[in-house]
Amino acid sequence: NTKTYSLFWAAGNNNNNSTVSKIKEEIDSVLATVKCLKKFNLKIDNCNIISSAGAIYAGSVGIINELVKENPISEYGKSRIEIEKIFTNLAQELQINLNIFRLTNVFGSKVKNNTSSGLINNLVESNFSRKYLNIFVSLFTRQDYVDLEFVTNNICQISMTGLSNQYKKQIYILSRNYSHSIQEIISIIDKITHKKTLYVMQFDSNSRVRNSNMFFQINNNSYLKYKINPIDLEIRKLIVQAMSKKIA
């Protein structure tokens, strides 16, 4: 069988609030997948891992770029690095390309909205449903948000280029290079809809992780073919989607 495959591993349902046992389950599933790949001798020609920039650099202070050392402060963040290492070992063994995509907070239209859809998606949903959203983070916490279309287009483009028959590891941080506070995001939504977004501030038992301000300034972004849209444009797409759903 001469057919070759590209391997993609996306982050699961875990996050900074996940229990140690749930995180271990995910790592075990990664190890089991790698074991199966070796057992059936599938011809993998490149490996692409979707990881988390926010969790991996959560303890970093100041501007974050490609040269900043990983500094996770949660078990979830540590597990992202562990999973990256598992696939790094696999890529070295198979002598194939390894692309690691570390993403900041992803949001976007055409996403099935649920509690794990991300803050912006849920804020828009709250604005339209007129239901209160629980917020556990300070309204002044600044985070970097990237839209789904920007992320998927660039991952597809990068993963299909530069293939070689030798091990090569590349880490890509996909960010907007501009952080917004939650208060700014809410203001954008309210201005577009002419309605106040309903939310309730809740006690934060995990404040050190949740309230980390993230300032990315990725210098080597020449690999990005698809450029990012202004955040208010992407939020407008979310609002149009919410309006269509309500009319339907």
N, C-alpha and C positions, 0 to 999 in steps of 0.2 A: 504494500500500500504506500504510494508515493504522495498521497494527499497530506498537506501540512495545515496546521491550525494556528490561529492567534489566540492566546489565552488572556482573558480579561477577568480580574477579580475586583468586585466593587465592595465598598464598605457595607456591612450588614445593618441590622436594626439597633446595634449598640450605640451608646453615647456616653457622655461624662457621668451620667447618673446610673449607668448600668452596674449591676452587682458583679463581683469578682467571678462568681460561678457562670454568669451569662457570657462574660468576656472569655472565660476559659473554653466554653462551648464553641465559640467562634474560632478560636485558635485551633482547637481540636478538629474542627471541620476543614480548616485550611490544611492541616497536616494530613488528614485523610484524603483530601483532594490530590495533594502532591503525591501521596503514596499510590493512588490509583493511576495517575498519569504515568508514573514509572512502571507500574505493573503491566499496563496495557501498551506501553511503549508508543504512545501517541506522538506524532511528529509535530512538535511545537516549534514554530520559527520565531516567535516573539512573545513576550510576557508583559502585560500592562496592569499595573496595580493602582487602584483609586484609593487614595489615603486621605488623611485629614491634616491640613496645615494648622488649623486652630488648636487642635488637641496636642500636636507635636511641638508647637512653639509657645504653648500657653504660659510658660514661666519666663519667657523672654521679655526683656525691658528695652524700650526704644524701638528703633526702626528694624524691621525684619526683612532680610533679603536672602539671596542664595548662599551667602557665606556664614550666616548665623547658625550656630550649633543647635541641634535639637534639644529642647528643654521641656519635656512633658511634666505635668504636675498632677496627673490623674492616672489611675490604672488603665483607663481607656486610652489615653495618649501613649502610655508605655506599650500597650498592646498593638498600637498601629506600627510602632517601630519593630516590634517582634515579628509581626506579619510581613513587613517589608523584608526583614532579614531571611525569613523562610523562603520567600520567592527569590531573593538575591542568591541564596545557596543553590536553588533549583536552576536559575539562569546560568550560573557559573558551571554547574555540572553539565548542562545541555549545550553550553557555549552558544547562547542566543542573546538577543537584545532584551534589556529590561528597562521599561519606562515606568517610573513612579510619579503619579500625579497627586500632589498634595493640594487639596482644594480648601478654600475658605468657605464661608457659609453660602450654600447653594439654594437658590429659589428660582421660581419661574412658572410661566403659564403652562397649561396642558399637564399639570401635575395633579394627581388625585389627592385632594387635600385631606390630611389627617393630622394627628398631633405630632407626627414626626416629619411633617412637610417643611418645617423651618419657620422661623419667626415671621418673616414678611408675608408668606402665604397665609399664615394663621391670622395675622393682623388684618389683612384684606377680608378674609372670611368673617372675622368678627365685626368688621365695619358694616358688611352687608347683612349678616344674620341678626345684628343687633343683640348679640350675646356677648357677655363679658369674657375676656381672655385673661387667664392668669399669667402674670409676668413675674419672673423670679429674679430678674436682673435689673440693676439700676438703669433708669432711663438715660443716664449720661454715659453708659458703657458704649465705647466705640468699637465696631467690628467691621470687617471687610466682607461685603456681600457680592457674589457673582451669579449671573443668571445662567440657567440651565442650558440655553442654546449656545452661549459662548463656550461653556465647558465641554459639551458633547461634540461640537464642531471641531474644536481644537484637539481633543483627545483622539477623535477619528483621524484627523489629518496627521498628527504626530505619529500615531501608531502604525500608519501605513507607509511612512517614509524612513529612509536610512537603514533598511534591514541589511544585516550582514551575517555571515556564518561564524561569528566569533562573539564572545561575551562583551557586552557594552552596557553600562548602567548610566541612565540619565534620570535626574530628579527635576521635575517641573512644578513650580509653585504657580497655580492659576489664581490670580487675585485681581481686584479692580485697581489696586494701588491707591485707593482712597477709602477711608473708613467713615462710617456714618454712625451717629448715636441712634438709639431706639427712638428718642424724642424726635429726631430729624425725620426718621422713617414715618412715624405716626403723622407728623405735620404734612408730609408729602401726600399721604393717603387722604387725610382729612381735606386738604386743599382741592384734590381732584374730585372727591365724592360729595363735597359740601356737607359732610356729616362727621360727627365726632366718633372716633374709634373707641369702643368700650373695652376697658381693661381694669384689672384689679392687681395691685402690687401685693405679692405674697412673700412670706418669710423665706429667706434663702439660706438653706443649711449647707450649701456648697459654694459659698460666695467667692472663694479664692479662685475656683475654676471658672465659674460663670461670669465674674466681673472683670476678667482679664481684658484690658484694652489692647487691641491688635492693630498695629500700624505697619502695613506691608509697603515696601518700595522695591519691587523686583526690577533690577536693572537689565538683566539679560533676557528680554522678552521678544527677541528677534524670531523665536520659534513659533510665535503666535501668528497664524495666518488670518484667523477670524478675530476681529476686534470687538471690544465690549461696547454695548450701548449705554447711554446715560441711564442711571438707575430710575429716574422718574418715568422714562419711556417704558422700561420693563414693568414698573408698577402699574402703569396705564394698561398694559396688556393683561395683567392679572385682574384688574378691575373690569375690563371688557369681558373677560372670561366669566367673572362672577355675575355680571349683569346678564349674560347670555344664559347662564345656568338658572338664574332666578326667573327669567322670562319663560324658559322652557318648562 
